[in-house]
Amino acid sequence: MKIKFPMIAKTATYGLMHVTISFFVSWFVTYSLTKDIKASFVTALGISILEPSIQIVGYYFHERAWTKWGKNHPSQAAPEWNVSGCAHHNHDGHNHKH
């Protein structure tokens, strides 16, 4: 199995960006409510670690549900398009070429 460095780097930088944005938003909100810089810093740090961690778990279950009921389900199939841009559907709900 070949590891694709650009994909890993992109994922890592996106994760870092997500945590950083979460931290600063949380810090701004908690500081504006408490006016306690140390407490708001610690709270923001906790939120910026906790929130992405929960997102990862949520994403896992989202992907499982999507695989089971989403894009792979026959009723969710995208229509096939002809050259004129019109979709073709049969009355049984399935897409057929003409």
C-alpha positions as CSV (number, residue, x, y, z in Angstrom):
1,M,0.0,0.0,0.0
2,K,1.4,3.3,-1.1
3,I,0.9,6.2,1.4
4,K,0.0,9.5,-0.4
5,F,1.9,12.3,1.4
6,P,-0.1,15.1,-0.1
7,M,-3.4,13.6,1.2
8,I,-1.8,13.1,4.7
9,A,-0.4,16.7,4.6
10,K,-3.7,18.1,3.5
11,T,-5.6,16.2,6.2
12,A,-3.1,17.3,8.9
13,T,-3.2,21.0,7.9
14,Y,-7.0,20.9,7.7
15,G,-7.1,19.4,11.2
16,L,-4.7,22.0,12.5
17,M,-6.7,24.8,10.9
18,H,-9.9,23.3,12.5
19,V,-8.4,23.2,16.0
20,T,-7.0,26.7,15.7
21,I,-10.2,28.3,14.5
22,S,-12.2,26.4,17.2
23,F,-9.7,27.6,19.8
24,F,-9.9,31.3,18.9
25,V,-13.7,31.3,18.5
26,S,-14.1,29.6,21.9
27,W,-11.6,31.9,23.5
28,F,-13.3,35.0,22.1
29,V,-16.7,33.8,23.2
30,T,-15.7,32.7,26.7
31,Y,-13.5,35.7,27.3
32,S,-16.3,38.1,26.2
33,L,-18.6,36.4,28.8
34,T,-16.2,36.0,31.7
35,K,-13.5,38.7,31.2
36,D,-11.1,36.1,32.9
37,I,-8.3,35.6,30.4
38,K,-6.8,32.5,32.1
39,A,-10.1,30.7,32.6
40,S,-11.2,31.5,29.1
41,F,-7.9,30.3,27.7
42,V,-8.2,26.9,29.5
43,T,-11.9,26.6,28.5
44,A,-11.1,27.4,24.9
45,L,-8.2,24.9,24.8
46,G,-10.6,22.2,26.2
47,I,-13.3,23.0,23.6
48,S,-10.8,23.1,20.7
49,I,-9.6,19.6,21.6
50,L,-13.0,18.1,22.6
51,E,-15.0,19.4,19.6
52,P,-12.8,18.0,16.8
53,S,-12.6,14.7,18.7
54,I,-16.4,14.4,18.8
55,Q,-16.5,15.4,15.2
56,I,-14.3,12.4,14.3
57,V,-16.7,10.0,16.0
58,G,-19.7,11.7,14.4
59,Y,-18.0,11.5,11.0
60,Y,-17.4,7.7,11.4
61,F,-21.1,7.1,12.1
62,H,-22.2,9.5,9.3
63,E,-20.0,7.5,6.8
64,R,-21.5,4.2,8.0
65,A,-25.1,5.6,7.6
66,W,-24.2,7.2,4.3
67,T,-22.8,3.9,3.0
68,K,-25.9,2.0,4.1
69,W,-28.7,4.4,3.2
70,G,-27.2,7.3,1.3
71,K,-25.5,7.5,-2.0
72,N,-25.4,3.8,-2.6
73,H,-29.2,3.3,-2.1
74,P,-31.0,2.8,-5.4
75,S,-33.6,5.5,-4.6
76,Q,-30.7,8.0,-4.1
77,A,-29.0,7.3,-7.4
78,A,-28.3,10.3,-9.6
79,P,-30.1,10.4,-12.9
80,E,-28.2,9.8,-16.1
81,W,-28.1,12.8,-18.3
82,N,-28.3,12.9,-22.1
83,V,-26.5,15.3,-24.4
84,S,-29.4,17.9,-24.1
85,G,-29.0,18.0,-20.3
86,C,-32.3,16.2,-19.6
87,A,-32.5,13.5,-17.0
88,H,-34.1,10.1,-17.9
89,H,-36.2,8.3,-15.3
90,N,-38.4,5.3,-15.6
91,H,-41.6,5.1,-13.7
92,D,-40.1,2.5,-11.4
93,G,-37.8,5.2,-10.0
94,H,-34.6,3.8,-11.7
95,N,-32.6,5.6,-14.3
96,H,-32.4,4.1,-17.7
97,K,-30.6,5.1,-20.9
98,H,-32.6,5.8,-24.0
